[in-house]
Amino acid sequence: MGRIFIVLKSGIDAADGELARMKNTPSYTGRYLDSIFDIVLNFLFLMSICYVSKTSIQLTFLAFIGIQLQGTLYNYYYVILRNKSVGGDTTSKIFEYKSPKALSGETQKSVDILFGIYSIVYGVFDKIIHFLDQDAYKVKTFPNWFMTLVSMYGLGFQLLLIAIMLPLNLIEYIVPFLIIYSLFIFVIIGIRKKVLIA
């Protein structure tokens, strides 16, 4: 039953942002809430796996850091691509240093509060990924094959992998797998630097 909810959550997570863009009703409130809920969800999933398996809390926390870096890398490249697209979404920025001006239908206070929470929970991950690939934003565009490769670090794909491993009784291997899977961050960044030169 848990795997059904994981896959359902993945579909809804992907659909809400796309629906907002299609209807031309983006909001910073939705953007920050989505990101904050994602990090809470990742933490709860991994802590649940830790609780029902023999995985140590230290390895689980390392997997949590790894999964956040994976998602941050995915978002980093995806935001760069969206910002460069004609008529691209501008609610997400490559570099976020201050709270943005609220859009129609949201209050500045809620945007400021959510931006503050977002900065606390994601700031360190954003800085790490930017440090690892500082020139990515200079690339004119990312080809489809590269974004397909990067999508293996999207939250939906991460949750799909967990949903596949659970019914196969591989719960003991989920945390170690996520840690090893995180090492491919360096491979993707290496490909970007060698093939897609700024």
Secondary structure, DSSP 8 states (H G I E B T S, - for coil): -HHHHHHHHHHHHHHHHHHHHHTT---HHHHHHHHHHHHHHHHHHHHHHHHHSS--HHHHHHHHHHHHHHHHHHHHHHHHHHHHSTT---SS-SS--S-----TTS-HHHHHHHHHHHHHHHHHHHHHHHHHTTTGGGSS---HHHHHHHGGGSHHHHHHHHHHHTTTT-HHHHHHHHHHHHTHHHHHHHHHHHHS--
